[in-house]
C-alpha cells in the first residue's frame, strides 16, 4: 500500500496546509482497493449484454422452429384453387383438408325467399295485421297500431319483432313498397304470409307479391348429389369452403394442395434465425475494434452453445426417406452457417411430404430433438445454459457491488475522522507563530534581552 507525505511548509509561517486535498490524497489509496472490483463489474456487465442478445436470438430461433414442428403449424396449411372462378370461388382450405382433386357440378343456386307489397304513398295510413311464418317455424302476427300505421313504422315494427324477416322500404316514382326478405336462405327460409293489411287512405287491401321462392342449391361433388341451403358451401369437401356463383353443366375442378410456399418460407426463416445465433457466437471468438477480447472470449458457455447447436443439426431419427437436413435443401457451410435452397426443398416436399412432416414433427425426430436442445440452451428453462450463466453473473455482481458499497462506507467514516484530526493539526500549526511571540515576550520580560531602549 502506498503512502502519502504531508508537506506543512515552514512550521513558523502560520500558513498551515490544505486539509481537503490532503484527505483526498490519503483516501485515494484506499479507494484503489475498489479498482479490480469495478473492473470485474464492467466485464460482467458486458457479458450480460451479450448473453441477453443470445437469449433473445435463441428464443427467436425456437419460435421459427415451432412453425414447422407444431402439428397446427404451416405443415397443416392448405392451398386451394378453382378451374373456373366465374362459377365456383374457393374461400378457404383448413388444416383438416386433404390434398387432392375434386370435381363439382352446379345445377342450381340457392335462393332466399322474398316478397313485396303493392305501391302506396308514403303518407298513407294502414290497418289490420300481417302473420309471418318462416319455413316450418312458428307463425307470428304483427298488428298495425297507432304507432305502426305507415309503411315505414310497420317495417320498423316487423324488424323489432325479430320474426326472422328483414323488412325495408323501397321507393320509386310509382310510390313506396314494403320489402320482406327471409333471414334464412334456401327452402328452410321460405316465407308464408296471412295478409290482412289495408290501406285506409285508398280504402283498398295492401297486396303482397312473391319476389323469389326460397330454394336450395343443387350440386354434385365427385359424383355425389348434394343440396345446400346457402351458396356458401362448407360441408361438401372436408375442411374446404367455397362459394357457388353460377350454374354450369361443365365440372369445375377444385384442387387442394399443401401450402408449399408457406412451408418453404418457414424453413427459410428458421435458417435465417439459426445463422443469426451462429454469427453471435462467432463474433465472441475474436476482438473488438479496439483490439480487446470480446466479452465471452474463452468462456465455457460459448463453447457449449456452439457444440450443442452443431450436434442438433445431426440429431433425431429418420422418417421414411428423410434422414438429414441436407435432404431439405439445407447446406452446412464451413463457417457453421446454413444455406437454404427453396427450389430443392419444394421438390422434396412434392416427392416426400409425409416423410418431411415426420422428420420435423414425430417423437424423437430432428424437429423434436432440436427443440429439446434449444430448451437446454436458452432462457426459457431454469436449466438453460444462458439462464444459468446470467444467474452466475448476477451472483458475482451482487457480491462485488456489496464489496464496493462496504468499502465506500468505510472510506466515508475514515474521511470524517481524518478530516477532523487534520483540521485540529492544522489549527495547531496556524497557532505556532502567536505562541512563539508569547514566548519571546516572556523571555524579554524576564531577561530584559531584546527590549527596546
PyMOL commands that set and color helices and strands:
alter all, ss='L'
color gray80, all
select helices_A, chain A and resi 19-69+74-76+151-161+187-189+260-283+300-312+325-328+342-361+366-375+385-447
alter helices_A, ss='H'
color red, helices_A
select strands_A, chain A and resi 78-82+88-93+100-108+114-117+126-134+140-143+165-172+175-182+191-199+204-205+208-212+217-221+224-228+232-237+240-244+248-258+330-332+338-340
alter strands_A, ss='S'
color yellow, strands_A
deselect
rebuild
show_as cartoon
